[in-house]
């Protein structure tokens, strides 16, 4: 019961808690200073360890343990304020009033400062130092837990320092346990706050024991010690949040200097750290002490308390039975295991089976298509979507002089024929795959492989090494690239079927094959020189072929002309021979007639175009021959001379 000094007849000298107030305050002060030094050492150590080894277990563990000790220090200081009030009540100090001349401020600025100072002091007295200190300690504890919260810490070996740290944590936990037992056995009449302090001490003890377990069992392969070291902060964090709420809510309670203050650092969460836990009993005591409500007199609550366990058992049984109802989504399948043995493959929809753990359903994809690259780059922050009207994203850059995240370097054969060598090429090969649609494929993908993408990537890497070892760069950039994707996909699918993976390769996409980004410019120069040399060779070969064909044409023309001339001469000779033979036969047969006929024929041919003058020898008498006046004859216009033929017997 709280003591009000304003009431008449209030005697505090006979109360045990007031008699022990000075001794209790001295002990609380010593404990608070000692544990405060430990908290400071833990925070400083955690800060410097976090600077040099941020991924280590030590920063999270030190900050969480410091937060647990901060909650304990907050309880000690809150109890110390109560003992200080009791000590002052036992030995009240009479204030000496000294009359001093109070000078009023002169200027408006000084008056404003004085008014603000008086308002601040009045507000501080209304709030009280215990409330401010409790809120500050709670905020500091929450800040420590926030700095230590990192569930992505990797496991690592801690060495000898972990053993030393675990020993110190257990030693400190043992000392706190002795102190907690001493506080729990205190008489509430002599020290009412001892029970609440013992509850807060359990928070620090549990945190220290859990921290020692993390240090003792921490290794490179164990993940749970690292996760537990981070989750230790949940318990002191909940207590710190409750203390902060109590400090905030105390602002709305009237505070009187003459009324005995109550301990602010009481925690319902810390009060639950007992066996067996009695949350309803603690709530009942709290309601009875604060508001005078006795829940034991209400029939409804009594019936609820009696029916709680049967109803809870029925609800638990029904809930456990409902674990045998499984919902399979449209894009998934489920492998039903009965007593650990797969018995069926469920399709989309609702299915019933034995409840967990007698029966369970393992999720399997149903026709979901994935794209997998043969190599994975460094994990980076997610990129924002580029606008449709903006420039092309960096990932669309396919120039040879740009490095890509999924490019993988591969050794290929050299194109030099005189000696054996190799070259390096960067490539981006992607596989589009899915889990097979048959039940056997679903079972194989679930039980035969632990990580399907890793299996595909390792198989594809081995196939690529074997396939690219016999190819050259010119072939990969030229005619070999047409069937390269199909050959790689067929080889990877064959290996996956041998392994019984249940994976179906739908397509193989060769995004890019190019030399390394650093050698792109040099390869461009070599390729340009090679193309120029090949063009020059082709040009010279064309000129040589043209000259050869021209010579062959001229020789063919000359040969054809000679053949034609020879044929004509031979034909003419044959015609002349035949004509000579015919004339010879005709002369033999006809004699002089043939000669006359030939003569007349030749004469007709010769005189065909000539101008003739025929003279008869009978003109002019017997002794008077015909006379021709040659003056009337002129040269013909035709340069060829005209033939004049006289008949036989004509006179000239």
C-alpha positions in Angstrom: 0.0 0.0 0.0 1.4 3.4 -1.0 2.1 5.9 1.8 0.8 9.5 1.5 2.7 11.9 3.6 0.0 14.5 3.5 -2.4 12.3 5.5 -2.4 13.0 9.1 -0.8 10.4 11.3 1.3 8.9 8.5 4.1 7.2 10.3 6.8 5.8 8.1 9.5 5.2 10.7 7.9 1.9 11.7 7.7 0.5 8.2 10.5 -2.0 7.3 10.9 -0.8 3.7 11.5 2.7 4.9 14.0 1.5 7.5 16.0 -0.4 4.9 15.7 2.4 2.2 19.3 3.8 2.7 20.9 0.4 2.7 18.9 -0.7 -0.4 19.6 2.5 -2.2 23.4 2.0 -1.6 23.3 -1.6 -3.0 21.2 -0.6 -6.0 23.6 2.3 -6.8 26.6 -0.1 -6.6 24.9 -2.7 -8.8 23.8 -0.1 -11.4 27.3 1.4 -11.7 28.9 -2.0 -12.0 26.5 -3.3 -14.7 26.6 0.1 -16.4 30.4 -0.3 -16.8 29.8 -3.8 -18.3 27.2 -2.4 -20.7 29.6 0.4 -21.8 32.4 -2.2 -22.3 30.1 -4.4 -24.3 28.9 -1.5 -26.5 32.4 -0.2 -27.2 33.7 -3.8 -28.0 30.8 -4.5 -30.3 31.3 -1.2 -32.1 35.0 -1.8 -32.8 34.5 -5.4 -33.7 31.7 -4.4 -36.1 34.1 -2.0 -37.8 36.7 -4.6 -38.6 34.5 -7.7 -38.9 30.9 -6.7 -39.7 30.0 -10.3 -40.8 31.1 -11.8 -37.5 28.9 -13.2 -34.7 30.5 -11.0 -32.1 28.8 -7.6 -32.9 25.3 -9.0 -32.8 26.0 -11.0 -29.7 27.6 -8.1 -27.8 24.9 -5.6 -28.7 22.1 -8.0 -27.7 23.7 -8.9 -24.4 24.3 -5.2 -23.7 20.6 -4.5 -24.4 19.6 -7.2 -21.9 21.9 -5.7 -19.3 20.5 -2.2 -20.1 17.0 -3.5 -19.2 18.4 -4.7 -15.9 20.2 -1.4 -15.2 16.9 0.5 -16.0 15.2 -1.6 -13.4 17.9 -1.0 -10.8 17.8 2.8 -11.4 14.0 2.9 -11.3 14.1 1.0 -7.9 16.8 3.4 -6.7 14.6 6.4 -7.3 11.9 4.7 -5.1 14.4 4.1 -2.3 15.6 7.7 -2.5 12.1 8.9 -1.9 11.7 6.6 1.1 15.1 7.8 2.5 14.0 11.4 2.2 10.7 10.5 3.8 12.6 9.0 6.8 14.8 12.0 7.1 13.0 15.0 5.7 15.1 18.0 4.9 13.6 21.3 5.9 14.2 23.8 3.1 15.8 27.0 4.2 14.1 30.0 2.7 16.5 32.8 2.0 15.0 36.0 1.0 16.7 37.3 -2.0 16.0 40.2 -4.1 14.7 38.9 -7.3 15.4 41.3 -10.2 12.8 41.2 -12.9 14.2 40.8 -16.5 14.6 44.1 -18.3 14.1 43.3 -21.9 11.5 41.2 -23.7 14.1 38.6 -24.8 15.2 38.1 -21.2 11.6 37.8 -20.1 10.9 35.2 -22.8 14.0 33.2 -21.7 12.9 33.3 -18.1 9.4 32.3 -18.9 10.6 29.4 -21.1 13.0 28.3 -18.3 10.3 28.3 -15.7 8.0 26.4 -18.0 10.7 23.8 -18.7 11.4 23.3 -15.0 7.7 22.9 -14.2 7.3 20.4 -17.0 10.4 18.5 -15.8 9.0 18.4 -12.3 5.7 17.1 -13.6 7.3 14.4 -15.8 9.9 13.4 -13.3 13.5 12.2 -13.7 12.6 8.5 -13.2 10.3 8.6 -16.2 12.9 10.3 -18.4 15.7 7.9 -17.4 13.5 4.8 -17.9 12.5 6.0 -21.4 16.1 6.8 -22.2 17.4 3.4 -21.1 14.6 1.6 -23.1 15.3 3.6 -26.3 19.0 2.8 -25.9 18.3 -0.9 -25.6 16.1 -0.9 -28.7 18.8 1.0 -30.6 21.3 -1.7 -29.6 19.0 -4.5 -30.8 18.3 -2.7 -34.1 22.0 -2.4 -34.8 22.5 -6.1 -34.1 19.6 -7.3 -36.2 21.0 -9.1 -39.2 19.6 -12.6 -40.0 21.9 -12.9 -43.1 25.1 -13.5 -41.1 27.2 -16.4 -42.4 28.5 -19.1 -40.1 32.2 -19.0 -39.2 34.7 -20.5 -36.9 35.3 -18.4 -33.7 38.4 -20.1 -32.2 39.7 -19.7 -28.7 38.0 -16.3 -28.2 34.6 -18.0 -28.3 35.5 -20.3 -25.4 36.8 -17.4 -23.3 33.7 -15.4 -24.1 31.4 -18.3 -23.2 33.2 -18.8 -19.9 32.8 -15.0 -19.0 29.1 -15.1 -20.0 28.4 -18.1 -17.9 30.3 -16.6 -15.0 28.3 -13.4 -15.2 25.1 -15.4 -15.6 25.9 -17.3 -12.4 26.5 -14.1 -10.5 23.2 -12.7 -11.7 21.5 -16.0 -10.8 22.8 -15.7 -7.2 21.6 -12.1 -7.1 18.2 -13.1 -8.6 17.7 -15.8 -5.9 18.6 -13.3 -3.2 16.1 -10.8 -4.5 13.4 -13.4 -5.0 13.7 -14.5 -1.3 13.4 -10.9 0.0 10.3 -10.2 2.1 7.9 -8.0 0.2 7.3 -5.9 3.3 11.0 -5.0 3.6 11.6 -4.6 -0.2 8.6 -4.6 -2.4 10.6 -4.0 -5.6 12.8 -7.0 -5.1 10.4 -9.4 -6.9 10.1 -7.2 -10.0 13.9 -6.8 -10.1 14.4 -10.5 -9.9 12.1 -10.9 -12.9 14.2 -8.4 -14.9 17.4 -10.3 -13.8 16.0 -13.4 -15.5 16.0 -11.6 -18.8 19.7 -10.9 -18.5 20.4 -14.5 -17.3 18.6 -16.2 -20.1 20.3 -13.9 -22.7 23.7 -14.7 -21.2 23.1 -18.4 -21.2 21.9 -18.4 -24.8 24.9 -16.3 -25.8 27.3 -18.8 -24.2 25.6 -21.6 -26.1 26.1 -19.7 -29.4 29.7 -19.2 -28.7 30.3 -22.9 -27.7 28.6 -24.4 -30.7 29.5 -21.9 -33.3 31.3 -23.4 -36.3 31.7 -23.0 -40.1 28.9 -25.5 -40.8 26.3 -24.6 -38.1 23.9 -21.9 -39.0 21.6 -22.0 -35.9 24.2 -20.4 -33.5 24.4 -17.4 -35.7 20.6 -17.1 -36.0 20.1 -17.6 -32.3 22.7 -14.9 -31.5 20.5 -12.5 -33.5 17.2 -13.7 -32.1 18.4 -13.3 -28.5 17.5 -9.6 -28.8 13.8 -10.4 -29.1 13.4 -11.0 -25.3 15.1 -7.8 -24.1 13.5 -6.0 -27.0 10.0 -6.9 -25.9 10.8 -5.9 -22.3 12.3 -2.6 -23.5 9.2 -1.8 -25.6 7.0 -2.5 -22.5 9.1 -0.3 -20.3 9.0 2.5 -22.9 5.2 2.2 -23.0 5.0 2.3 -19.2 7.2 5.5 -19.2 4.9 7.1 -21.8 1.7 6.1 -20.0 3.1 7.4 -16.7 2.9 10.9 -18.2 -0.9 10.8 -17.9 -0.9 9.7 -14.3 -1.0 12.5 -11.6 2.3 12.8 -9.8 2.5 14.0 -6.2 5.7 14.6 -4.3 4.1 13.5 -1.0 2.8 10.2 -2.4 5.1 7.2 -2.4 6.0 6.4 -6.0 5.5 3.0 -7.5 8.2 1.1 -9.4 7.9 2.0 -13.1 10.2 -0.8 -14.3 7.7 -3.6 -13.9 7.4 -6.0 -16.9 4.6 -8.3 -17.7 6.8 -10.1 -20.2 9.5 -10.7 -17.6 6.9 -11.9 -15.1 6.1 -14.7 -17.7 9.6 -16.1 -17.2 8.6 -18.6 -14.6 7.5 -22.3 -14.6 4.8 -23.0 -15.1 3.8 -19.7 -16.8 0.7 -18.1 -15.3 -0.3 -15.2 -17.6 -4.0 -15.2 -16.5 -2.9 -15.2 -12.8 -0.6 -12.3 -13.4 -3.4 -10.4 -15.2 -5.8 -11.2 -12.4 -3.4 -9.8 -9.7 -2.8 -6.7 -11.8 -6.5 -6.0 -12.2 -7.2 -6.7 -8.5 -4.4 -4.5 -7.2 -5.0 -1.6 -9.6 -8.7 -1.5 -10.1 -10.1 -3.8 -7.4 -11.6 -6.2 -9.9 -11.7 -9.9 -8.8 -12.1 -12.1 -11.8 -12.7 -15.1 -9.5 -16.1 -13.8 -8.6 -17.3 -13.7 -12.2 -19.1 -16.9 -13.3 -18.3 -16.5 -17.0 -14.5 -16.3 -16.4 -14.7 -19.3 -14.0 -16.5 -21.3 -16.7 -14.0 -20.2 -19.3 -11.1 -21.3 -17.0 -12.7 -24.7 -16.5 -13.6 -25.2 -20.2 -10.3 -23.8 -21.5 -8.4 -27.0 -21.7 -11.1 -29.2 -23.2 -12.0 -26.6 -25.8 -8.3 -26.1 -26.5 -7.9 -29.9 -27.0 -10.8 -30.1 -29.3 -9.7 -27.1 -31.4 -6.1 -28.6 -31.5 -7.5 -31.9 -32.6 -9.6 -30.4 -35.4 -6.7 -28.2 -36.5 -4.4 -31.2 -36.6 -6.9 -33.1 -38.6 -7.2 -30.2 -41.1 -3.5 -30.5 -41.8 -4.5 -33.5 -44.0 -6.3 -31.2 -46.4 -4.0 -29.9 -49.1 -4.6 -27.2 -51.7 -2.6 -27.5 -54.9 -2.4 -24.4 -57.0 -3.1 -24.4 -60.8 0.6 -24.0 -61.6 1.8 -26.7 -59.2 1.6 -30.4 -58.4 2.1 -32.2 -55.1 3.8 -35.4 -54.3 1.9 -37.1 -51.4 4.0 -39.0 -48.9 2.4 -41.4 -46.6 4.7 -42.4 -43.7 7.6 -41.0 -45.7 6.9 -43.0 -48.9 5.7 -41.3 -52.0 2.4 -42.9 -53.1 0.7 -40.5 -55.5 1.2 -37.2 -57.5 -1.7 -34.8 -56.9 -2.8 -32.4 -59.5 -4.3 -28.9 -59.0 -7.2 -28.7 -56.6 -8.1 -29.9 -53.1 -6.9 -33.3 -51.8 -7.3 -35.1 -48.5 -4.8 -37.4 -46.8 -3.4 -38.2 -43.4 -2.6 -35.3 -41.1 0.9 -34.1 -40.5 3.4 -35.7 -39.8 1.8 -39.0 -40.9 1.3 -37.6 -44.4 2.6 -34.6 -46.2 2.7 -33.1 -49.7 5.8 -31.8 -51.4 5.2 -29.0 -53.9 6.3 -29.5 -57.5 6.0 -27.2 -60.5 3.4 -27.9 -63.1 4.5 -26.6 -66.5 6.3 -23.5 -65.2 8.9 -22.4 -67.7 12.3 -21.1 -66.4 15.3 -19.4 -68.1 18.7 -20.3 -66.8 22.1 -18.8 -67.8 25.2 -21.0 -67.8 27.0 -18.5 -65.5 25.7 -16.1 -62.8 27.3 -12.7 -62.1 27.5 -10.9 -58.9 24.3 -10.2 -57.0 23.3 -6.6 -57.5 20.5 -4.3 -56.4 17.3 -4.7 -58.5 17.3 -2.5 -61.5 14.5 -0.1 -62.1 12.4 -0.5 -65.3 13.5 1.6 -68.1 10.9 3.9 -69.8 9.6 2.8 -73.2 10.5 6.1 -74.8 13.9 6.4 -73.1 17.3 5.0 -74.2 18.0 1.3 -74.4 19.0 -0.3 -71.1 22.6 -1.3 -70.5 21.6 -5.0 -70.5 20.6 -4.7 -74.2 24.2 -3.6 -75.2 25.6 -6.5 -77.3 28.7 -4.8 -78.5 31.9 -6.9 -78.2 33.7 -4.3 -76.1 31.1 -4.4 -73.3 31.2 -7.0 -70.5 27.9 -8.7 -69.6 26.8 -10.2 -66.3 26.1 -13.7 -67.7 29.1 -13.9 -70.0 31.3 -17.0 -69.4 34.8 -17.4 -70.7 35.5 -20.6 -72.6 38.7 -22.1 -74.1 38.4 -23.0 -77.8 40.8 -24.4 -80.4 43.1 -22.0 -82.3 42.6 -21.4 -86.0 46.3 -21.6 -86.7 47.1 -24.8 -88.7 50.9 -24.9 -88.3 50.9 -25.4 -84.5 48.5 -26.4 -81.7 47.2 -23.6 -79.6 44.0 -22.3 -78.0 41.9 -19.1 -77.7 39.4 -17.6 -75.2 35.9 -16.6 -76.1 33.1 -15.1 -74.1 29.6 -16.5 -74.5 26.1 -16.2 -73.1 24.2 -19.4 -73.5 20.7 -19.7 -71.9 18.5 -22.7 -71.4 14.7 -22.6 -71.3 13.5 -25.6 -69.2 10.7 -27.0 -67.1 9.9 -30.0 -65.0 8.5 -32.8 -67.1 4.7 -33.0 -67.2 4.6 -36.7 -66.4 4.4 -38.1 -62.8 7.7 -39.9 -63.2 9.4 -36.6 -64.1 7.9 -34.9 -61.0 9.2 -37.7 -58.8 12.6 -37.7 -60.4 12.9 -33.9 -60.1 12.0 -34.0 -56.4 14.0 -37.0 -55.2 16.9 -37.4 -57.6 18.2 -33.8 -57.5 18.5 -31.4 -54.6 19.0 -28.3 -56.8 17.7 -28.5 -60.4 19.3 -25.1 -61.6 22.7 -26.1 -60.2 22.4 -29.5 -61.9 21.6 -28.0 -65.2 24.3 -25.4 -64.9 27.0 -27.9 -64.1 25.9 -30.3 -66.8 25.8 -27.5 -69.4 29.3 -26.3 -68.3 30.7 -29.8 -68.9 29.0 -30.1 -72.3 30.2 -26.7 -73.3 33.8 -27.4 -72.4 33.7 -30.7 -74.4 31.9 -29.2 -77.4 33.9 -25.9 -77.7 37.2 -27.6 -77.4 37.0 -28.7 -81.1 35.7 -25.4 -82.5 37.5 -22.3 -83.7 36.5 -18.7 -83.3 35.8 -18.2 -87.0 33.6 -21.2 -87.0 31.7 -20.1 -83.9 31.1 -16.6 -85.4 30.2 -18.1 -88.8 28.7 -21.3 -90.1 29.0 -23.3 -86.9 26.7 -21.0 -85.0 23.6 -22.1 -86.9 23.4 -25.6 -85.4 25.3 -24.8 -82.2 22.3 -24.2 -80.0 20.5 -27.3 -81.2 23.6 -29.5 -80.6 24.2 -28.2 -77.1 20.6 -28.5 -76.1 20.4 -32.1 -77.4 23.6 -33.1 -75.5 22.4 -31.5 -72.3 19.1 -33.1 -72.5 20.7 -36.5 -73.1 22.9 -36.1 -70.0 19.9 -35.0 -67.9 18.0 -38.0 -68.9 20.9 -40.3 -68.0 20.9 -38.7 -64.5 17.1 -39.1 -64.2 16.6 -35.4 -63.3 13.1 -35.2 -64.8 14.0 -31.9 -66.5 12.9 -31.1 -70.0 15.0 -28.6 -72.1 12.6 -26.6 -74.2 15.0 -24.4 -76.0 18.7 -23.4 -76.1 19.4 -19.8 -76.8 22.8 -18.5 -77.7 22.6 -14.8 -76.8 26.1 -13.8 -77.7 29.5 -15.3 -78.7 32.4 -12.9 -79.0 36.0 -12.5 -77.9 36.8 -11.1 -74.5 35.9 -7.4 -74.1 39.5 -6.4 -73.6 40.6 -8.1 -76.8 37.6 -6.9 -78.9 39.4 -4.0 -80.6 42.4 -6.1 -81.4 40.2 -8.8 -82.8 38.4 -6.2 -84.9 41.8 -5.2 -86.4 42.9 -8.8 -87.1 39.6 -9.6 -88.6 39.7 -6.4 -90.8 43.3 -7.3 -92.0 42.2 -10.9 -92.7 39.2 -9.7 -94.7 41.4 -7.3 -96.7 43.9 -10.1 -97.4 41.2 -12.4 -98.5 39.7 -9.7 -100.7 43.1 -9.1 -102.3 43.6 -12.8 -103.0 40.2 -13.1 -104.5 40.8 -10.0 -106.7 44.1 -11.4 -108.0 42.5 -14.8 -108.6 39.7 -13.1 -110.6 42.2 -11.2 -112.7 44.2 -14.4 -113.5 41.0 -16.2 -114.4 40.0 -13.4 -116.6 43.4 -13.4 -118.5 43.2 -17.2 -118.8 39.7 -17.1 -120.2 40.6 -14.3 -122.7 43.6 -16.3 -124.0 41.5 -19.4 -124.3 38.9 -17.3 -126.3 41.5 -15.9 -128.7 43.1 -19.4 -129.2 39.7 -20.9 -129.8 38.8 -18.2 -132.4 42.1 -18.7 -134.3 41.7 -22.4 -134.3 38.1 -22.1 -135.6 39.2 -19.7 -138.3 42.0 -22.0 -139.4 39.7 -25.0 -139.4 37.1 -23.1 -141.5 39.7 -21.9 -144.0 41.2 -25.4 -144.4 37.7 -26.8 -144.9 36.9 -24.3 -147.6 40.2 -24.9 -149.4 39.6 -28.6 -149.2 36.0 -28.3 -150.4 37.2 -26.1 -153.3 39.9 -28.6 -154.2 37.3 -31.4 -154.1 35.0 -29.4 -156.3 37.7 -28.6 -158.8 38.7 -32.3 -158.9 35.2 -33.3 -159.5 34.8 -30.7 -162.2 38.1 -31.8 -163.9 37.0 -35.4 -163.9 33.7 -34.5 -165.4 35.2 -32.3 -168.1 37.7 -35.1 -168.9 34.9 -37.6 -169.3 32.9 -35.1 -171.5 35.9 -34.4 -173.7 36.4 -38.1 -174.1 32.9 -38.5 -175.2 32.2 -35.4 -177.3 35.6 -34.3 -178.4 35.6 -31.0 -180.5 32.0 -30.3 -179.6 32.8 -30.2 -175.9 35.7 -27.9 -176.6 33.5 -25.6 -178.7 30.9 -25.7 -176.0 33.4 -24.7 -173.4 34.7 -22.0 -175.6 31.3 -20.6 -176.2 30.5 -20.8 -172.5 33.6 -19.0 -171.5 33.0 -16.5 -174.3 29.5 -15.8 -173.1 30.7 -15.3 -169.6 33.4 -12.9 -170.7 31.1 -10.9 -173.1 28.2 -10.8 -170.7 28.8 -7.2 -169.7 30.7 -6.0 -172.8 29.5 -3.6 -175.6 30.0 -5.4 -178.9 30.3 -4.2 -182.5 29.6 -7.0 -185.0 31.0 -6.6 -188.5 30.1 -8.8 -191.5 32.8 -9.4 -194.0 30.3 -9.4 -196.8 29.7 -5.7 -196.6 31.5 -3.4 -199.0 32.2 -5.7 -201.9 34.8 -8.3 -202.4 37.8 -6.1 -202.2 36.5 -3.4 -199.9 36.7 -4.4 -196.3 34.6 -2.7 -193.7 36.1 0.3 -192.1 35.7 1.2 -188.5 36.0 4.8 -187.5 37.8 4.6 -184.1 37.1 8.3 -183.4 33.7 7.5 -182.4 34.9 5.2 -179.7 35.7 6.6 -176.3 37.0 5.1 -173.1 34.2 3.6 -171.0 33.3 5.0 -167.6 34.0 1.6 -166.0 37.7 1.3 -165.2 37.6 -2.3 -166.4 38.3 -2.3 -170.2 35.6 -3.5 -172.5 36.2 -6.5 -174.6 35.6 -6.2 -178.4 35.1 -9.4 -180.1 34.8 -9.7 -183.9 33.1 -12.5 -185.6 35.4 -14.8 -187.4 35.9 -13.5 -190.8 35.2 -9.8 -190.0 37.6 -7.2 -191.5 39.3 -4.7 -189.2 
